[in-house]
Amino acid sequence: MMQKRFAVLGALVCALSLFNGSGAEASYNYSTSFAITGVPGGSFTNGPTSSTATFGGTTVTLSTVSRTGFAVPSFNSVNIGDVAITTTTPPGPQGQGDTFTINYSDTISLTNVPPPGAATPLGSVTLTGTMSLTNISTGTGQQSNVYLISTGSTTAGTIGFTVNGVNFSFATVNGAPGSLGGSINAVPEPTSIVMLGLGIGTIGMIGIRRRFRSA
């Protein structure tokens, strides 16, 4: 009888410790960081909170974002960068304006928020893309974005994260900003889930055997 009690207690402690350590992270935070790598025919600057690209009379600003309090496990559509477009270029006779591309990288940094779990190690995924702007002027303009590296995976505080670039919300020229879009899938590491299941399953099996013997 004493051995059974120790077995139940050991299985329970194992299951609860795994649940507290890896299988029940409460939330995570993320932040982004841009680096423009090229603007053919134009110029660019990179700063701690924003990067700017200039071509003709048009300036495009890519700004970092930071968000907190996302649950684990979860799948979320998120903003991974703000995009603003300003221009002084007037439209030409045929609606011509500034036409150029911006090559950039966008690093998404992820942090698990304890308790439970650990705040370290931190995780990061870097996506790259090319933003195309066509005939940008004070009258009109077209925008598009293509992710060249569109997905990546990392681990932060024993939580597995998969980040995807999935959409692009257009900015209004000389108006409301747009955003780069993405998704973040956050799940506990598979090995932790399996071990947690084994611990809970052990408790269940011991209970079933006890009921059969007492019947």
C-alpha positions as a Markdown table, in Angstrom:
| # | Residue | x | y | z |
|---|---|---|---|---|
| 1 | Met | 0.0 | 0.0 | 0.0 |
| 2 | Met | 2.8 | 2.4 | 0.9 |
| 3 | Gln | 4.5 | 1.7 | -2.4 |
| 4 | Lys | 1.3 | 2.6 | -4.3 |
| 5 | Arg | 1.1 | 5.8 | -2.5 |
| 6 | Phe | 4.6 | 6.8 | -3.3 |
| 7 | Ala | 4.0 | 5.9 | -7.0 |
| 8 | Val | 0.9 | 8.1 | -7.1 |
| 9 | Leu | 2.7 | 10.9 | -5.4 |
| 10 | Gly | 5.7 | 10.6 | -7.7 |
| 11 | Ala | 3.6 | 10.6 | -10.8 |
| 12 | Leu | 1.6 | 13.6 | -9.6 |
| 13 | Val | 4.7 | 15.6 | -8.8 |
| 14 | Cys | 6.2 | 14.8 | -12.2 |
| 15 | Ala | 3.0 | 15.9 | -14.0 |
| 16 | Leu | 2.6 | 19.1 | -12.0 |
| 17 | Ser | 6.2 | 20.1 | -12.4 |
| 18 | Leu | 6.1 | 19.6 | -16.1 |
| 19 | Phe | 2.8 | 21.5 | -16.3 |
| 20 | Asn | 4.3 | 24.4 | -14.4 |
| 21 | Gly | 7.5 | 24.3 | -16.2 |
| 22 | Ser | 6.7 | 23.9 | -19.9 |
| 23 | Gly | 3.1 | 23.0 | -20.5 |
| 24 | Ala | 1.2 | 26.0 | -19.1 |
| 25 | Glu | 3.0 | 29.2 | -20.1 |
| 26 | Ala | 0.6 | 32.0 | -19.4 |
| 27 | Ser | 1.5 | 34.5 | -22.1 |
| 28 | Tyr | 4.2 | 36.0 | -24.4 |
| 29 | Asn | 5.2 | 39.4 | -25.7 |
| 30 | Tyr | 6.8 | 40.3 | -29.0 |
| 31 | Ser | 8.5 | 43.3 | -30.6 |
| 32 | Thr | 9.9 | 43.9 | -34.1 |
| 33 | Ser | 13.0 | 45.6 | -35.5 |
| 34 | Phe | 13.5 | 46.7 | -39.1 |
| 35 | Ala | 16.6 | 47.0 | -41.3 |
| 36 | Ile | 16.3 | 48.4 | -44.8 |
| 37 | Thr | 19.0 | 46.8 | -46.9 |
| 38 | Gly | 18.6 | 48.5 | -50.2 |
| 39 | Val | 16.6 | 51.1 | -52.2 |
| 40 | Pro | 17.9 | 51.0 | -55.8 |
| 41 | Gly | 18.3 | 54.5 | -57.1 |
| 42 | Gly | 17.3 | 56.0 | -53.7 |
| 43 | Ser | 18.7 | 56.2 | -50.2 |
| 44 | Phe | 17.8 | 54.8 | -46.7 |
| 45 | Thr | 18.5 | 55.2 | -43.0 |
| 46 | Asn | 18.0 | 52.7 | -40.2 |
| 47 | Gly | 17.3 | 53.8 | -36.6 |
| 48 | Pro | 16.3 | 52.0 | -33.3 |
| 49 | Thr | 12.5 | 52.5 | -33.8 |
| 50 | Ser | 12.1 | 53.2 | -37.5 |
| 51 | Ser | 13.8 | 53.0 | -40.9 |
| 52 | Thr | 13.2 | 55.3 | -43.8 |
| 53 | Ala | 13.6 | 55.0 | -47.5 |
| 54 | Thr | 13.7 | 58.0 | -49.9 |
| 55 | Phe | 13.2 | 58.0 | -53.6 |
| 56 | Gly | 12.6 | 61.2 | -55.5 |
| 57 | Gly | 10.1 | 63.2 | -53.5 |
| 58 | Thr | 8.7 | 60.1 | -51.7 |
| 59 | Thr | 9.6 | 58.8 | -48.2 |
| 60 | Val | 8.5 | 55.5 | -46.8 |
| 61 | Thr | 8.8 | 54.9 | -43.1 |
| 62 | Leu | 8.9 | 51.4 | -41.6 |
| 63 | Ser | 8.2 | 51.6 | -37.8 |
| 64 | Thr | 8.7 | 48.9 | -35.1 |
| 65 | Val | 5.8 | 47.6 | -33.1 |
| 66 | Ser | 5.6 | 46.0 | -29.6 |
| 67 | Arg | 2.7 | 44.0 | -28.2 |
| 68 | Thr | 2.1 | 42.1 | -24.9 |
| 69 | Gly | -0.1 | 39.6 | -23.3 |
| 70 | Phe | -0.8 | 36.9 | -25.9 |
| 71 | Ala | -1.9 | 33.6 | -24.5 |
| 72 | Val | -0.1 | 30.3 | -24.8 |
| 73 | Pro | -1.1 | 28.1 | -26.6 |
| 74 | Ser | -2.6 | 30.4 | -29.3 |
| 75 | Phe | -2.6 | 31.4 | -32.9 |
| 76 | Asn | -2.8 | 35.1 | -33.6 |
| 77 | Ser | -2.8 | 37.4 | -36.7 |
| 78 | Val | -0.6 | 40.3 | -35.7 |
| 79 | Asn | 1.0 | 43.5 | -37.0 |
| 80 | Ile | 4.7 | 43.1 | -37.4 |
| 81 | Gly | 5.4 | 46.7 | -38.6 |
| 82 | Asp | 3.8 | 50.0 | -39.5 |
| 83 | Val | 4.2 | 51.5 | -42.9 |
| 84 | Ala | 3.8 | 55.3 | -43.7 |
| 85 | Ile | 4.1 | 56.9 | -47.1 |
| 86 | Thr | 4.6 | 60.7 | -47.7 |
| 87 | Thr | 5.4 | 62.4 | -51.0 |
| 88 | Thr | 5.7 | 65.8 | -52.6 |
| 89 | Thr | 5.9 | 64.4 | -56.1 |
| 90 | Pro | 3.1 | 65.8 | -58.3 |
| 91 | Pro | 1.4 | 63.4 | -60.7 |
| 92 | Gly | 2.8 | 63.5 | -64.3 |
| 93 | Pro | 0.8 | 63.9 | -67.5 |
| 94 | Gln | 0.0 | 60.2 | -67.5 |
| 95 | Gly | -0.2 | 59.8 | -63.8 |
| 96 | Gln | 3.4 | 59.1 | -63.4 |
| 97 | Gly | 5.1 | 59.3 | -60.0 |
| 98 | Asp | 8.0 | 57.7 | -58.1 |
| 99 | Thr | 8.5 | 54.0 | -58.8 |
| 100 | Phe | 11.0 | 52.1 | -56.7 |
| 101 | Thr | 11.5 | 49.0 | -54.5 |
| 102 | Ile | 12.6 | 48.7 | -50.9 |
| 103 | Asn | 14.5 | 45.6 | -49.7 |
| 104 | Tyr | 14.2 | 45.0 | -45.9 |
| 105 | Ser | 14.4 | 42.6 | -43.0 |
| 106 | Asp | 12.0 | 42.4 | -40.1 |
| 107 | Thr | 13.1 | 40.6 | -36.9 |
| 108 | Ile | 10.4 | 39.5 | -34.6 |
| 109 | Ser | 11.7 | 39.0 | -31.0 |
| 110 | Leu | 9.6 | 36.8 | -28.6 |
| 111 | Thr | 9.6 | 36.6 | -24.8 |
| 112 | Asn | 7.8 | 34.1 | -22.6 |
| 113 | Val | 6.2 | 35.8 | -19.5 |
| 114 | Pro | 6.6 | 33.8 | -16.3 |
| 115 | Pro | 5.2 | 32.5 | -14.0 |
| 116 | Pro | 5.0 | 29.7 | -14.9 |
| 117 | Gly | 8.0 | 28.9 | -17.1 |
| 118 | Ala | 11.1 | 31.0 | -17.7 |
| 119 | Ala | 11.7 | 34.4 | -19.4 |
| 120 | Thr | 14.9 | 33.0 | -21.1 |
| 121 | Pro | 16.1 | 32.1 | -23.5 |
| 122 | Leu | 14.6 | 34.7 | -25.8 |
| 123 | Gly | 13.6 | 33.8 | -29.3 |
| 124 | Ser | 13.7 | 35.6 | -32.7 |
| 125 | Val | 12.6 | 35.1 | -36.3 |
| 126 | Thr | 13.8 | 37.2 | -39.2 |
| 127 | Leu | 11.6 | 37.7 | -42.2 |
| 128 | Thr | 12.8 | 39.5 | -45.4 |
| 129 | Gly | 10.8 | 41.1 | -48.1 |
| 130 | Thr | 10.6 | 43.5 | -51.0 |
| 131 | Met | 8.1 | 46.3 | -51.0 |
| 132 | Ser | 7.2 | 47.8 | -54.4 |
| 133 | Leu | 5.8 | 51.3 | -54.9 |
| 134 | Thr | 4.5 | 52.3 | -58.3 |
| 135 | Asn | 3.7 | 55.8 | -59.5 |
| 136 | Ile | 3.6 | 57.3 | -56.0 |
| 137 | Ser | 2.5 | 60.9 | -56.2 |
| 138 | Thr | 0.3 | 63.4 | -54.4 |
| 139 | Gly | -2.6 | 62.1 | -56.6 |
| 140 | Thr | -2.3 | 58.3 | -56.4 |
| 141 | Gly | 0.1 | 55.3 | -56.2 |
| 142 | Gln | 0.2 | 51.5 | -55.9 |
| 143 | Gln | 1.9 | 49.4 | -53.3 |
| 144 | Ser | 2.7 | 45.7 | -52.9 |
| 145 | Asn | 4.8 | 43.5 | -50.7 |
| 146 | Val | 6.4 | 40.1 | -51.3 |
| 147 | Tyr | 8.0 | 38.1 | -48.4 |
| 148 | Leu | 11.2 | 36.5 | -49.7 |
| 149 | Ile | 11.7 | 34.6 | -46.4 |
| 150 | Ser | 8.2 | 34.3 | -45.2 |
| 151 | Thr | 8.4 | 31.9 | -42.3 |
| 152 | Gly | 10.6 | 30.9 | -39.4 |
| 153 | Ser | 10.5 | 29.0 | -36.1 |
| 154 | Thr | 12.2 | 29.6 | -32.7 |
| 155 | Thr | 11.9 | 28.7 | -29.0 |
| 156 | Ala | 11.5 | 31.1 | -26.1 |
| 157 | Gly | 11.2 | 30.0 | -22.5 |
| 158 | Thr | 10.4 | 26.4 | -23.6 |
| 159 | Ile | 7.6 | 27.6 | -25.9 |
| 160 | Gly | 7.8 | 26.9 | -29.6 |
| 161 | Phe | 6.9 | 29.7 | -31.9 |
| 162 | Thr | 6.3 | 29.8 | -35.7 |
| 163 | Val | 6.1 | 33.2 | -37.4 |
| 164 | Asn | 4.7 | 33.7 | -40.9 |
| 165 | Gly | 4.4 | 36.8 | -43.0 |
| 166 | Val | 0.8 | 36.6 | -44.4 |
| 167 | Asn | -0.6 | 39.9 | -45.5 |
| 168 | Phe | 0.0 | 43.6 | -46.2 |
| 169 | Ser | -2.4 | 46.5 | -45.3 |
| 170 | Phe | -1.8 | 49.3 | -47.7 |
| 171 | Ala | -0.9 | 52.8 | -46.4 |
| 172 | Thr | -2.7 | 55.9 | -47.7 |
| 173 | Val | -0.3 | 58.2 | -49.5 |
| 174 | Asn | 0.1 | 61.3 | -47.3 |
| 175 | Gly | -2.6 | 59.8 | -45.0 |
| 176 | Ala | -3.3 | 56.8 | -42.7 |
| 177 | Pro | -0.5 | 54.3 | -42.2 |
| 178 | Gly | -0.7 | 50.7 | -43.2 |
| 179 | Ser | 1.0 | 47.6 | -41.7 |
| 180 | Leu | 3.0 | 44.5 | -42.5 |
| 181 | Gly | 1.0 | 41.5 | -41.4 |
| 182 | Gly | 2.0 | 38.2 | -39.9 |
| 183 | Ser | 0.8 | 35.3 | -37.7 |
| 184 | Ile | 2.4 | 33.8 | -34.6 |
| 185 | Asn | 1.6 | 30.3 | -33.5 |
| 186 | Ala | 2.7 | 29.6 | -29.9 |
| 187 | Val | 2.7 | 26.0 | -28.4 |
| 188 | Pro | 4.5 | 24.2 | -25.7 |
| 189 | Glu | 7.4 | 22.0 | -26.9 |
| 190 | Pro | 6.0 | 18.6 | -28.1 |
| 191 | Thr | 8.3 | 16.7 | -25.7 |
| 192 | Ser | 6.9 | 18.5 | -22.7 |
| 193 | Ile | 3.3 | 17.7 | -23.8 |
| 194 | Val | 4.2 | 14.0 | -24.2 |
| 195 | Met | 5.8 | 13.8 | -20.8 |
| 196 | Leu | 3.0 | 15.7 | -19.2 |
| 197 | Gly | 0.5 | 13.2 | -20.7 |
| 198 | Leu | 2.6 | 10.3 | -19.5 |
| 199 | Gly | 2.6 | 11.6 | -15.9 |
| 200 | Ile | -1.2 | 12.2 | -15.9 |
| 201 | Gly | -1.7 | 8.8 | -17.6 |
| 202 | Thr | 0.3 | 7.1 | -14.9 |
| 203 | Ile | -2.0 | 8.5 | -12.3 |
| 204 | Gly | -5.0 | 7.3 | -14.2 |
| 205 | Met | -3.7 | 3.8 | -14.6 |
| 206 | Ile | -2.9 | 3.5 | -10.9 |
| 207 | Gly | -6.4 | 4.6 | -10.1 |
| 208 | Ile | -7.9 | 2.0 | -12.5 |
| 209 | Arg | -5.8 | -0.8 | -11.1 |
| 210 | Arg | -6.9 | 0.1 | -7.5 |
| 211 | Arg | -10.6 | 0.0 | -8.5 |
| 212 | Phe | -10.2 | -3.4 | -10.2 |
| 213 | Arg | -8.5 | -4.9 | -7.1 |
| 214 | Ser | -11.1 | -3.5 | -4.7 |
| 215 | Ala | -14.0 | -4.8 | -6.8 |
